């Protein structure tokens, strides 16, 4: 698992030029890692995405 994280960070350093792309690149690498770790069960990554989406909505609306 640590090797995949290291590779993802290296790819971010190499290819991500815009700071706004960093979040998307990190989320994509987490999704890939979850998919690989779960043996290809895409429900694991989708659950993570749903959690991120719902937490982000609560954070934005709760701060105003």
PyMOL Python script that loads the backbone (N, CA, C, O; Angstrom):
from pymol import cmd

cmd.read_pdbstr("""\
ATOM      1  N   UNK A   1       0.827  -1.188   0.000  1.00  0.00           N
ATOM      2  CA  UNK A   1       0.000   0.000   0.000  1.00  0.00           C
ATOM      3  C   UNK A   1       0.873   1.253   0.000  1.00  0.00           C
ATOM      4  O   UNK A   1       0.565   2.205  -0.717  1.00  0.00           O
ATOM      5  N   UNK A   2       1.931   1.281   0.767  1.00  0.00           N
ATOM      6  CA  UNK A   2       2.790   2.476   0.838  1.00  0.00           C
ATOM      7  C   UNK A   2       3.435   2.767  -0.512  1.00  0.00           C
ATOM      8  O   UNK A   2       3.662   3.928  -0.852  1.00  0.00           O
ATOM      9  N   UNK A   3       3.732   1.725  -1.283  1.00  0.00           N
ATOM     10  CA  UNK A   3       4.332   1.939  -2.602  1.00  0.00           C
ATOM     11  C   UNK A   3       3.363   2.656  -3.533  1.00  0.00           C
ATOM     12  O   UNK A   3       3.778   3.514  -4.312  1.00  0.00           O
ATOM     13  N   UNK A   4       2.081   2.317  -3.465  1.00  0.00           N
ATOM     14  CA  UNK A   4       1.108   2.978  -4.343  1.00  0.00           C
ATOM     15  C   UNK A   4       0.927   4.434  -3.950  1.00  0.00           C
ATOM     16  O   UNK A   4       0.728   5.291  -4.811  1.00  0.00           O
ATOM     17  N   UNK A   5       0.993   4.719  -2.664  1.00  0.00           N
ATOM     18  CA  UNK A   5       0.903   6.109  -2.208  1.00  0.00           C
ATOM     19  C   UNK A   5       2.132   6.895  -2.666  1.00  0.00           C
ATOM     20  O   UNK A   5       2.018   8.039  -3.105  1.00  0.00           O
ATOM     21  N   UNK A   6       3.286   6.283  -2.561  1.00  0.00           N
ATOM     22  CA  UNK A   6       4.526   6.935  -3.009  1.00  0.00           C
ATOM     23  C   UNK A   6       4.466   7.234  -4.502  1.00  0.00           C
ATOM     24  O   UNK A   6       4.833   8.326  -4.935  1.00  0.00           O
ATOM     25  N   UNK A   7       4.000   6.257  -5.296  1.00  0.00           N
ATOM     26  CA  UNK A   7       3.876   6.474  -6.743  1.00  0.00           C
ATOM     27  C   UNK A   7       2.883   7.584  -7.048  1.00  0.00           C
ATOM     28  O   UNK A   7       3.112   8.395  -7.945  1.00  0.00           O
ATOM     29  N   UNK A   8       1.785   7.623  -6.311  1.00  0.00           N
ATOM     30  CA  UNK A   8       0.786   8.671  -6.539  1.00  0.00           C
ATOM     31  C   UNK A   8       1.365  10.051  -6.234  1.00  0.00           C
ATOM     32  O   UNK A   8       1.139  10.996  -6.989  1.00  0.00           O
ATOM     33  N   UNK A   9       2.097  10.171  -5.152  1.00  0.00           N
ATOM     34  CA  UNK A   9       2.710  11.457  -4.807  1.00  0.00           C
ATOM     35  C   UNK A   9       3.750  11.868  -5.836  1.00  0.00           C
ATOM     36  O   UNK A   9       3.869  13.049  -6.163  1.00  0.00           O
ATOM     37  N   UNK A  10       4.499  10.908  -6.345  1.00  0.00           N
ATOM     38  CA  UNK A  10       5.486  11.218  -7.393  1.00  0.00           C
ATOM     39  C   UNK A  10       4.801  11.700  -8.664  1.00  0.00           C
ATOM     40  O   UNK A  10       5.277  12.629  -9.317  1.00  0.00           O
ATOM     41  N   UNK A  11       3.694  11.076  -9.011  1.00  0.00           N
ATOM     42  CA  UNK A  11       2.948  11.504 -10.201  1.00  0.00           C
ATOM     43  C   UNK A  11       2.373  12.899 -10.016  1.00  0.00           C
ATOM     44  O   UNK A  11       2.368  13.695 -10.955  1.00  0.00           O
ATOM     45  N   UNK A  12       1.891  13.203  -8.825  1.00  0.00           N
ATOM     46  CA  UNK A  12       1.373  14.544  -8.551  1.00  0.00           C
ATOM     47  C   UNK A  12       2.477  15.579  -8.727  1.00  0.00           C
ATOM     48  O   UNK A  12       2.269  16.620  -9.351  1.00  0.00           O
ATOM     49  N   UNK A  13       3.646  15.291  -8.177  1.00  0.00           N
ATOM     50  CA  UNK A  13       4.774  16.223  -8.328  1.00  0.00           C
ATOM     51  C   UNK A  13       5.156  16.401  -9.786  1.00  0.00           C
ATOM     52  O   UNK A  13       5.496  17.505 -10.211  1.00  0.00           O
ATOM     53  N   UNK A  14       5.104  15.332 -10.545  1.00  0.00           N
ATOM     54  CA  UNK A  14       5.555  15.362 -11.937  1.00  0.00           C
ATOM     55  C   UNK A  14       4.553  16.041 -12.862  1.00  0.00           C
ATOM     56  O   UNK A  14       4.954  16.802 -13.743  1.00  0.00           O
ATOM     57  N   UNK A  15       3.254  15.784 -12.683  1.00  0.00           N
ATOM     58  CA  UNK A  15       2.271  16.194 -13.686  1.00  0.00           C
ATOM     59  C   UNK A  15       1.334  17.328 -13.260  1.00  0.00           C
ATOM     60  O   UNK A  15       0.798  18.025 -14.121  1.00  0.00           O
ATOM     61  N   UNK A  16       1.129  17.527 -11.992  1.00  0.00           N
ATOM     62  CA  UNK A  16       0.166  18.537 -11.552  1.00  0.00           C
ATOM     63  C   UNK A  16       0.854  19.893 -11.483  1.00  0.00           C
ATOM     64  O   UNK A  16       1.761  20.108 -10.679  1.00  0.00           O
ATOM     65  N   UNK A  17       0.410  20.793 -12.333  1.00  0.00           N
ATOM     66  CA  UNK A  17       1.004  22.127 -12.389  1.00  0.00           C
ATOM     67  C   UNK A  17       0.178  23.152 -11.614  1.00  0.00           C
ATOM     68  O   UNK A  17       0.734  24.065 -11.002  1.00  0.00           O
ATOM     69  N   UNK A  18      -1.128  23.006 -11.638  1.00  0.00           N
ATOM     70  CA  UNK A  18      -2.030  23.960 -11.019  1.00  0.00           C
ATOM     71  C   UNK A  18      -2.389  23.484  -9.604  1.00  0.00           C
ATOM     72  O   UNK A  18      -2.791  22.334  -9.424  1.00  0.00           O
ATOM     73  N   UNK A  19      -2.247  24.352  -8.609  1.00  0.00           N
ATOM     74  CA  UNK A  19      -2.583  23.929  -7.233  1.00  0.00           C
ATOM     75  C   UNK A  19      -4.018  23.424  -7.089  1.00  0.00           C
ATOM     76  O   UNK A  19      -4.287  22.579  -6.235  1.00  0.00           O
ATOM     77  N   UNK A  20      -4.940  23.926  -7.910  1.00  0.00           N
ATOM     78  CA  UNK A  20      -6.324  23.462  -7.829  1.00  0.00           C
ATOM     79  C   UNK A  20      -6.471  22.009  -8.267  1.00  0.00           C
ATOM     80  O   UNK A  20      -7.461  21.361  -7.927  1.00  0.00           O
ATOM     81  N   UNK A  21      -5.512  21.495  -9.008  1.00  0.00           N
ATOM     82  CA  UNK A  21      -5.572  20.108  -9.471  1.00  0.00           C
ATOM     83  C   UNK A  21      -5.120  19.120  -8.400  1.00  0.00           C
ATOM     84  O   UNK A  21      -5.374  17.921  -8.513  1.00  0.00           O
ATOM     85  N   UNK A  22      -4.461  19.611  -7.378  1.00  0.00           N
ATOM     86  CA  UNK A  22      -3.900  18.716  -6.362  1.00  0.00           C
ATOM     87  C   UNK A  22      -4.995  17.920  -5.662  1.00  0.00           C
ATOM     88  O   UNK A  22      -4.855  16.708  -5.496  1.00  0.00           O
ATOM     89  N   UNK A  23      -6.087  18.572  -5.247  1.00  0.00           N
ATOM     90  CA  UNK A  23      -7.163  17.857  -4.571  1.00  0.00           C
ATOM     91  C   UNK A  23      -7.728  16.746  -5.439  1.00  0.00           C
ATOM     92  O   UNK A  23      -7.939  15.629  -4.965  1.00  0.00           O
ATOM     93  N   UNK A  24      -7.975  17.048  -6.708  1.00  0.00           N
ATOM     94  CA  UNK A  24      -8.523  16.041  -7.611  1.00  0.00           C
ATOM     95  C   UNK A  24      -7.555  14.885  -7.808  1.00  0.00           C
ATOM     96  O   UNK A  24      -7.968  13.726  -7.856  1.00  0.00           O
ATOM     97  N   UNK A  25      -6.275  15.195  -7.923  1.00  0.00           N
ATOM     98  CA  UNK A  25      -5.273  14.139  -8.108  1.00  0.00           C
ATOM     99  C   UNK A  25      -5.180  13.257  -6.868  1.00  0.00           C
ATOM    100  O   UNK A  25      -5.058  12.038  -6.983  1.00  0.00           O
ATOM    101  N   UNK A  26      -5.236  13.854  -5.704  1.00  0.00           N
ATOM    102  CA  UNK A  26      -5.170  13.070  -4.460  1.00  0.00           C
ATOM    103  C   UNK A  26      -6.411  12.196  -4.323  1.00  0.00           C
ATOM    104  O   UNK A  26      -6.301  11.023  -3.966  1.00  0.00           O
ATOM    105  N   UNK A  27      -7.591  12.749  -4.601  1.00  0.00           N
ATOM    106  CA  UNK A  27      -8.814  11.950  -4.519  1.00  0.00           C
ATOM    107  C   UNK A  27      -8.800  10.798  -5.526  1.00  0.00           C
ATOM    108  O   UNK A  27      -9.246   9.693  -5.217  1.00  0.00           O
ATOM    109  N   UNK A  28      -8.292  11.058  -6.719  1.00  0.00           N
ATOM    110  CA  UNK A  28      -8.197   9.992  -7.715  1.00  0.00           C
ATOM    111  C   UNK A  28      -7.249   8.892  -7.252  1.00  0.00           C
ATOM    112  O   UNK A  28      -7.535   7.708  -7.431  1.00  0.00           O
ATOM    113  N   UNK A  29      -6.122   9.278  -6.660  1.00  0.00           N
ATOM    114  CA  UNK A  29      -5.177   8.255  -6.199  1.00  0.00           C
ATOM    115  C   UNK A  29      -5.751   7.461  -5.026  1.00  0.00           C
ATOM    116  O   UNK A  29      -5.490   6.264  -4.907  1.00  0.00           O
ATOM    117  N   UNK A  30      -6.528   8.112  -4.161  1.00  0.00           N
ATOM    118  CA  UNK A  30      -7.181   7.386  -3.064  1.00  0.00           C
ATOM    119  C   UNK A  30      -8.188   6.398  -3.638  1.00  0.00           C
ATOM    120  O   UNK A  30      -8.267   5.257  -3.182  1.00  0.00           O
ATOM    121  N   UNK A  31      -8.959   6.828  -4.635  1.00  0.00           N
ATOM    122  CA  UNK A  31      -9.936   5.935  -5.258  1.00  0.00           C
ATOM    123  C   UNK A  31      -9.267   4.721  -5.876  1.00  0.00           C
ATOM    124  O   UNK A  31      -9.744   3.597  -5.717  1.00  0.00           O
ATOM    125  N   UNK A  32      -8.179   4.937  -6.570  1.00  0.00           N
ATOM    126  CA  UNK A  32      -7.458   3.822  -7.187  1.00  0.00           C
ATOM    127  C   UNK A  32      -6.939   2.863  -6.122  1.00  0.00           C
ATOM    128  O   UNK A  32      -7.063   1.646  -6.259  1.00  0.00           O
ATOM    129  N   UNK A  33      -6.360   3.415  -5.067  1.00  0.00           N
ATOM    130  CA  UNK A  33      -5.826   2.593  -3.983  1.00  0.00           C
ATOM    131  C   UNK A  33      -6.937   1.777  -3.318  1.00  0.00           C
ATOM    132  O   UNK A  33      -6.752   0.594  -3.032  1.00  0.00           O
ATOM    133  N   UNK A  34      -8.098   2.412  -3.071  1.00  0.00           N
ATOM    134  CA  UNK A  34      -9.223   1.695  -2.465  1.00  0.00           C
ATOM    135  C   UNK A  34      -9.719   0.579  -3.372  1.00  0.00           C
ATOM    136  O   UNK A  34     -10.041  -0.515  -2.907  1.00  0.00           O
ATOM    137  N   UNK A  35      -9.777   0.858  -4.651  1.00  0.00           N
ATOM    138  CA  UNK A  35     -10.231  -0.151  -5.604  1.00  0.00           C
ATOM    139  C   UNK A  35      -9.271  -1.341  -5.631  1.00  0.00           C
ATOM    140  O   UNK A  35      -9.704  -2.493  -5.618  1.00  0.00           O
ATOM    141  N   UNK A  36      -7.978  -1.062  -5.668  1.00  0.00           N
ATOM    142  CA  UNK A  36      -6.996  -2.144  -5.677  1.00  0.00           C
ATOM    143  C   UNK A  36      -7.007  -2.924  -4.363  1.00  0.00           C
ATOM    144  O   UNK A  36      -6.938  -4.153  -4.371  1.00  0.00           O
ATOM    145  N   UNK A  37      -7.092  -2.224  -3.249  1.00  0.00           N
ATOM    146  CA  UNK A  37      -7.058  -2.882  -1.944  1.00  0.00           C
ATOM    147  C   UNK A  37      -8.304  -3.744  -1.709  1.00  0.00           C
ATOM    148  O   UNK A  37      -8.253  -4.736  -0.982  1.00  0.00           O
ATOM    149  N   UNK A  38      -9.426  -3.353  -2.336  1.00  0.00           N
ATOM    150  CA  UNK A  38     -10.669  -4.109  -2.137  1.00  0.00           C
ATOM    151  C   UNK A  38     -10.846  -5.212  -3.166  1.00  0.00           C
ATOM    152  O   UNK A  38     -11.895  -5.855  -3.206  1.00  0.00           O
ATOM    153  N   UNK A  39      -9.841  -5.439  -3.994  1.00  0.00           N
ATOM    154  CA  UNK A  39      -9.931  -6.481  -5.004  1.00  0.00           C
ATOM    155  C   UNK A  39     -10.851  -6.106  -6.154  1.00  0.00           C
ATOM    156  O   UNK A  39     -11.421  -6.980  -6.806  1.00  0.00           O
ATOM    157  N   UNK A  40     -10.998  -4.824  -6.403  1.00  0.00           N
ATOM    158  CA  UNK A  40     -11.810  -4.365  -7.524  1.00  0.00           C
ATOM    159  C   UNK A  40     -13.256  -4.059  -7.182  1.00  0.00           C
ATOM    160  O   UNK A  40     -14.067  -3.826  -8.078  1.00  0.00           O
ATOM    161  N   UNK A  41     -13.585  -4.056  -5.914  1.00  0.00           N
ATOM    162  CA  UNK A  41     -14.955  -3.750  -5.501  1.00  0.00           C
ATOM    163  C   UNK A  41     -15.167  -2.235  -5.574  1.00  0.00           C
ATOM    164  O   UNK A  41     -14.725  -1.499  -4.692  1.00  0.00           O
ATOM    165  N   UNK A  42     -15.836  -1.782  -6.619  1.00  0.00           N
ATOM    166  CA  UNK A  42     -15.997  -0.342  -6.816  1.00  0.00           C
ATOM    167  C   UNK A  42     -16.930   0.296  -5.790  1.00  0.00           C
ATOM    168  O   UNK A  42     -16.969   1.522  -5.676  1.00  0.00           O
ATOM    169  N   UNK A  43     -17.681  -0.512  -5.041  1.00  0.00           N
ATOM    170  CA  UNK A  43     -18.545   0.041  -4.004  1.00  0.00           C
ATOM    171  C   UNK A  43     -17.727   0.664  -2.875  1.00  0.00           C
ATOM    172  O   UNK A  43     -18.189   1.597  -2.219  1.00  0.00           O
ATOM    173  N   UNK A  44     -16.528   0.161  -2.646  1.00  0.00           N
ATOM    174  CA  UNK A  44     -15.659   0.724  -1.604  1.00  0.00           C
ATOM    175  C   UNK A  44     -15.281   2.156  -1.969  1.00  0.00           C
ATOM    176  O   UNK A  44     -15.420   3.063  -1.148  1.00  0.00           O
ATOM    177  N   UNK A  45     -14.807   2.363  -3.190  1.00  0.00           N
ATOM    178  CA  UNK A  45     -14.437   3.702  -3.636  1.00  0.00           C
ATOM    179  C   UNK A  45     -15.660   4.607  -3.711  1.00  0.00           C
ATOM    180  O   UNK A  45     -15.572   5.784  -3.363  1.00  0.00           O
ATOM    181  N   UNK A  46     -16.795   4.084  -4.155  1.00  0.00           N
ATOM    182  CA  UNK A  46     -18.011   4.892  -4.237  1.00  0.00           C
ATOM    183  C   UNK A  46     -18.473   5.326  -2.851  1.00  0.00           C
ATOM    184  O   UNK A  46     -18.957   6.445  -2.678  1.00  0.00           O
ATOM    185  N   UNK A  47     -18.326   4.449  -1.866  1.00  0.00           N
ATOM    186  CA  UNK A  47     -18.661   4.826  -0.488  1.00  0.00           C
ATOM    187  C   UNK A  47     -17.778   5.962   0.000  1.00  0.00           C
ATOM    188  O   UNK A  47     -18.248   6.895   0.651  1.00  0.00           O
ATOM    189  N   UNK A  48     -16.505   5.875  -0.318  1.00  0.00           N
ATOM    190  CA  UNK A  48     -15.575   6.954   0.035  1.00  0.00           C
ATOM    191  C   UNK A  48     -15.993   8.253  -0.641  1.00  0.00           C
ATOM    192  O   UNK A  48     -16.032   9.303   0.001  1.00  0.00           O
ATOM    193  N   UNK A  49     -16.307   8.190  -1.938  1.00  0.00           N
ATOM    194  CA  UNK A  49     -16.716   9.388  -2.675  1.00  0.00           C
ATOM    195  C   UNK A  49     -17.980  10.000  -2.084  1.00  0.00           C
ATOM    196  O   UNK A  49     -18.086  11.221  -1.971  1.00  0.00           O
ATOM    197  N   UNK A  50     -18.935   9.156  -1.709  1.00  0.00           N
ATOM    198  CA  UNK A  50     -20.162   9.665  -1.098  1.00  0.00           C
ATOM    199  C   UNK A  50     -19.879  10.343   0.235  1.00  0.00           C
ATOM    200  O   UNK A  50     -20.453  11.388   0.542  1.00  0.00           O
ATOM    201  N   UNK A  51     -18.997   9.747   1.023  1.00  0.00           N
ATOM    202  CA  UNK A  51     -18.619  10.356   2.301  1.00  0.00           C
ATOM    203  C   UNK A  51     -17.966  11.718   2.092  1.00  0.00           C
ATOM    204  O   UNK A  51     -18.291  12.678   2.791  1.00  0.00           O
ATOM    205  N   UNK A  52     -17.054  11.804   1.139  1.00  0.00           N
ATOM    206  CA  UNK A  52     -16.374  13.071   0.847  1.00  0.00           C
ATOM    207  C   UNK A  52     -17.396  14.110   0.380  1.00  0.00           C
ATOM    208  O   UNK A  52     -17.372  15.258   0.823  1.00  0.00           O
ATOM    209  N   UNK A  53     -18.284  13.700  -0.510  1.00  0.00           N
ATOM    210  CA  UNK A  53     -19.294  14.619  -1.029  1.00  0.00           C
ATOM    211  C   UNK A  53     -20.226  15.131   0.049  1.00  0.00           C
ATOM    212  O   UNK A  53     -20.517  16.327   0.095  1.00  0.00           O
ATOM    213  N   UNK A  54     -20.699  14.253   0.914  1.00  0.00           N
ATOM    214  CA  UNK A  54     -21.637  14.690   1.947  1.00  0.00           C
ATOM    215  C   UNK A  54     -20.933  15.496   3.034  1.00  0.00           C
ATOM    216  O   UNK A  54     -21.513  16.442   3.566  1.00  0.00           O
ATOM    217  N   UNK A  55     -19.711  15.146   3.369  1.00  0.00           N
ATOM    218  CA  UNK A  55     -18.976  15.926   4.365  1.00  0.00           C
ATOM    219  C   UNK A  55     -18.647  17.311   3.833  1.00  0.00           C
ATOM    220  O   UNK A  55     -18.711  18.294   4.571  1.00  0.00           O
ATOM    221  N   UNK A  56     -18.297  17.393   2.562  1.00  0.00           N
ATOM    222  CA  UNK A  56     -17.993  18.686   1.959  1.00  0.00           C
ATOM    223  C   UNK A  56     -19.199  19.603   1.940  1.00  0.00           C
ATOM    224  O   UNK A  56     -19.071  20.804   2.176  1.00  0.00           O
ATOM    225  N   UNK A  57     -20.378  19.044   1.659  1.00  0.00           N
ATOM    226  CA  UNK A  57     -21.604  19.848   1.640  1.00  0.00           C
ATOM    227  C   UNK A  57     -21.919  20.373   3.031  1.00  0.00           C
ATOM    228  O   UNK A  57     -22.271  21.542   3.189  1.00  0.00           O
ATOM    229  N   UNK A  58     -21.797  19.529   4.028  1.00  0.00           N
ATOM    230  CA  UNK A  58     -22.071  19.972   5.398  1.00  0.00           C
ATOM    231  C   UNK A  58     -21.079  21.032   5.838  1.00  0.00           C
ATOM    232  O   UNK A  58     -21.439  21.977   6.539  1.00  0.00           O
ATOM    233  N   UNK A  59     -19.828  20.872   5.424  1.00  0.00           N
ATOM    234  CA  UNK A  59     -18.799  21.840   5.820  1.00  0.00           C
ATOM    235  C   UNK A  59     -19.108  23.201   5.218  1.00  0.00           C
ATOM    236  O   UNK A  59     -19.048  24.212   5.918  1.00  0.00           O
ATOM    237  N   UNK A  60     -19.436  23.246   3.933  1.00  0.00           N
ATOM    238  CA  UNK A  60     -19.706  24.524   3.264  1.00  0.00           C
ATOM    239  C   UNK A  60     -20.935  25.194   3.811  1.00  0.00           C
ATOM    240  O   UNK A  60     -20.903  26.399   4.062  1.00  0.00           O
ATOM    241  N   UNK A  61     -22.030  24.465   4.010  1.00  0.00           N
ATOM    242  CA  UNK A  61     -23.259  25.102   4.465  1.00  0.00           C
ATOM    243  C   UNK A  61     -23.220  25.401   5.950  1.00  0.00           C
ATOM    244  O   UNK A  61     -23.870  26.339   6.413  1.00  0.00           O
ATOM    245  N   UNK A  62     -22.469  24.617   6.699  1.00  0.00           N
ATOM    246  CA  UNK A  62     -22.395  24.831   8.140  1.00  0.00           C
ATOM    247  C   UNK A  62     -21.588  26.046   8.537  1.00  0.00           C
ATOM    248  O   UNK A  62     -21.767  26.566   9.638  1.00  0.00           O
ATOM    249  N   UNK A  63     -20.709  26.513   7.676  1.00  0.00           N
ATOM    250  CA  UNK A  63     -19.847  27.635   8.015  1.00  0.00           C
ATOM    251  C   UNK A  63     -20.465  28.994   7.768  1.00  0.00           C
ATOM    252  O   UNK A  63     -19.884  30.017   8.128  1.00  0.00           O
ATOM    253  N   UNK A  64     -21.645  29.014   7.155  1.00  0.00           N
ATOM    254  CA  UNK A  64     -22.269  30.305   6.826  1.00  0.00           C
ATOM    255  C   UNK A  64     -23.378  30.652   7.758  1.00  0.00           C
ATOM    256  O   UNK A  64     -24.000  31.704   7.612  1.00  0.00           O
TER     257      UNK A  64
END
""", "prot")
cmd.dss("prot")
cmd.show_as("cartoon", "prot")
cmd.util.cbc("prot")
cmd.orient("prot")
